[in-house]
Amino acid sequence: MGLLAGRTALVTGGSRGLGRAICVALAREGAAVAFNYSKDEEAAAETLRGIEACGVRGWSFKVSVLDRVGMQALVKQVEKDAGKIDILVNNAGIGQVVPLALMEEEDWDRVMDTNVKGAFIATKAVLRGMVREKRGRILNIGSLAGVKMMQAPVHYSAAKAALKGFTEALAKEIGRYGITVNCLAPGVLDEGVSGNLPAARRDEYLRHCALGRLGTCEEVADFAAMLVSDRNSFMNGATVVLDGGV
Ligand SMILES: NC(=O)c1ccc[n+]([C@@H]2O[C@H](COP(=O)([O-])OP(=O)(O)OC[C@H]3O[C@@H](n4cnc5c(N)ncnc54)[C@H](OP(=O)(O)O)[C@@H]3O)[C@@H](O)[C@H]2O)c1
């Protein structure tokens, strides 16, 4: 029996990168997994195949995390099919390497909205069901850039720091319903949003990282699966850094 047998999870931004790895890690632990994405249909189909190859049910929805009505409908559908959603991983996020001096207002809004407002919308959508069940696990994917002073785009760092605050306040507010809220803050990984980092920034990370390498989506995802399981029952409001030692 896997750590998550009998559970149902929703992962936002599951079509590729860390989101896909989390979908598959949760499925491998026995959870039925639903995910959404906004653009990449081919990649989403591959994630769905990865989930189903674990022998569990999967759902894929082309719905942006910023589409409040669409997210509510998605949650309703999964709750109808599976009975409930036990786990939400707020993973959908975007980054953009640009100095503040060249940052447009639209850049700021896009990064803040996808990373922060998206988590707000997805969380609102699942919360009623979790409160009804008096159980739930919410895991927000933050970043080292949100907890530590480092070379990172200002809007991205601000968004990830906001998720840390979101985690803490929400954990305090809904702990009484048996719902935990935590934040996982990875350092630089070898794929995903870090793909557009200039080589000099990667090299700097490698110089400061005690393990001397970038992280992988799979190792972060395996840890995320443990964090949302019953094995992790008393951690609440925490932001856990996974960065190889920076
Ligand atoms: N990779 C790293 O080094 C690293 C480090 C620390 C934290 N993180 C965090 O990890 C999370 C995943 O990042 P990643 O590196 O895996 O990036 P990625 O490979 O670019 O994947 C981002 C995922 O989010 C989805 N997405 C983007 N906008 C969306 C929207 N509006 N609605 C729904 N889905 C949306 C994308 O799908 P579509 O494009 O199809 O919409 C994709 O599935 C992010 O929160 C990121 O900040 C990453």
The ligand as an SDF file (V2000), in Angstrom:
LIG
                    3D

 48 52  0  0  0  0  0  0  0  0999 V2000
   12.3170   24.7150  -11.7420 N   0  0  0  0  0  0  0  0  0  0  0  0
   12.8710   25.3290  -10.7110 C   0  0  0  0  0  0  0  0  0  0  0  0
   14.0920   25.5180  -10.6280 O   0  0  0  0  0  0  0  0  0  0  0  0
   11.9890   25.8040   -9.5780 C   0  0  0  0  0  0  0  0  0  0  0  0
   12.5940   26.2190   -8.3940 C   0  0  0  0  0  0  0  0  0  0  0  0
   11.8130   26.6730   -7.3500 C   0  0  0  0  0  0  0  0  0  0  0  0
   10.4390   26.7020   -7.4920 C   0  0  0  0  0  0  0  0  0  0  0  0
    9.8600   26.2930   -8.6550 N   0  0  0  0  0  0  0  0  0  0  0  0
    8.4090   26.3870   -8.7560 C   0  0  0  0  0  0  0  0  0  0  0  0
    7.8830   25.1300   -9.1630 O   0  0  0  0  0  0  0  0  0  0  0  0
    6.6480   25.3280   -9.8360 C   0  0  0  0  0  0  0  0  0  0  0  0
    6.6780   24.5890  -11.1610 C   0  0  0  0  0  0  0  0  0  0  0  0
    7.6720   25.1880  -11.9820 O   0  0  0  0  0  0  0  0  0  0  0  0
    8.4540   24.4080  -13.1150 P   0  0  0  0  0  0  0  0  0  0  0  0
    9.8680   24.7240  -12.9460 O   0  0  0  0  0  0  0  0  0  0  0  0
    8.0140   22.9960  -13.1740 O   0  0  0  0  0  0  0  0  0  0  0  0
    7.9350   25.2390  -14.3890 O   0  0  0  0  0  0  0  0  0  0  0  0
    7.4210   24.7730  -15.8100 P   0  0  0  0  0  0  0  0  0  0  0  0
    8.1780   23.6010  -16.3000 O   0  0  0  0  0  0  0  0  0  0  0  0
    7.3920   26.0110  -16.6290 O   0  0  0  0  0  0  0  0  0  0  0  0
    5.9280   24.2940  -15.5150 O   0  0  0  0  0  0  0  0  0  0  0  0
    4.9410   25.1960  -15.1100 C   0  0  0  0  0  0  0  0  0  0  0  0
    3.6230   24.4730  -15.1260 C   0  0  0  0  0  0  0  0  0  0  0  0
    2.5980   25.4080  -14.7470 O   0  0  0  0  0  0  0  0  0  0  0  0
    1.6140   25.4230  -15.7670 C   0  0  0  0  0  0  0  0  0  0  0  0
    0.9950   26.7440  -15.8230 N   0  0  0  0  0  0  0  0  0  0  0  0
    1.5660   27.9300  -16.1220 C   0  0  0  0  0  0  0  0  0  0  0  0
    0.6440   28.9070  -16.0780 N   0  0  0  0  0  0  0  0  0  0  0  0
   -0.5390   28.3040  -15.7460 C   0  0  0  0  0  0  0  0  0  0  0  0
   -1.8530   28.7670  -15.5600 C   0  0  0  0  0  0  0  0  0  0  0  0
   -2.1840   30.0560  -15.6980 N   0  0  0  0  0  0  0  0  0  0  0  0
   -2.8170   27.8750  -15.2270 N   0  0  0  0  0  0  0  0  0  0  0  0
   -2.5200   26.5690  -15.0780 C   0  0  0  0  0  0  0  0  0  0  0  0
   -1.2890   26.0680  -15.2530 N   0  0  0  0  0  0  0  0  0  0  0  0
   -0.3110   26.9240  -15.5850 C   0  0  0  0  0  0  0  0  0  0  0  0
    2.3560   25.0390  -17.0500 C   0  0  0  0  0  0  0  0  0  0  0  0
    1.4890   24.5010  -18.0260 O   0  0  0  0  0  0  0  0  0  0  0  0
    1.0270   25.3230  -19.3370 P   0  0  0  0  0  0  0  0  0  0  0  0
    2.2120   26.0610  -19.8330 O   0  0  0  0  0  0  0  0  0  0  0  0
    0.4690   24.3100  -20.2500 O   0  0  0  0  0  0  0  0  0  0  0  0
   -0.0260   26.2150  -18.7990 O   0  0  0  0  0  0  0  0  0  0  0  0
    3.2720   23.9600  -16.5020 C   0  0  0  0  0  0  0  0  0  0  0  0
    2.5810   22.7420  -16.3510 O   0  0  0  0  0  0  0  0  0  0  0  0
    6.4940   26.8350   -9.9900 C   0  0  0  0  0  0  0  0  0  0  0  0
    5.6500   27.3280   -8.9790 O   0  0  0  0  0  0  0  0  0  0  0  0
    7.8980   27.3500   -9.8020 C   0  0  0  0  0  0  0  0  0  0  0  0
    7.9320   28.6730   -9.3700 O   0  0  0  0  0  0  0  0  0  0  0  0
   10.6120   25.8430   -9.7000 C   0  0  0  0  0  0  0  0  0  0  0  0
  1  2  1  0
  2  3  2  0
  2  4  1  0
  4  5  1  0
  4 48  2  0
  5  6  2  0
  6  7  1  0
  7  8  2  0
  8  9  1  0
  8 48  1  0
  9 10  1  0
  9 46  1  0
 10 11  1  0
 11 12  1  0
 11 44  1  0
 12 13  1  0
 13 14  1  0
 14 15  2  0
 14 16  1  0
 14 17  1  0
 17 18  1  0
 18 19  2  0
 18 20  1  0
 18 21  1  0
 21 22  1  0
 22 23  1  0
 23 24  1  0
 23 42  1  0
 24 25  1  0
 25 26  1  0
 25 36  1  0
 26 27  1  0
 26 35  1  0
 27 28  2  0
 28 29  1  0
 29 30  1  0
 29 35  2  0
 30 31  1  0
 30 32  2  0
 32 33  1  0
 33 34  2  0
 34 35  1  0
 36 37  1  0
 36 42  1  0
 37 38  1  0
 38 39  2  0
 38 40  1  0
 38 41  1  0
 42 43  1  0
 44 45  1  0
 44 46  1  0
 46 47  1  0
M  CHG  2   8   1  16  -1
M  END
$$$$
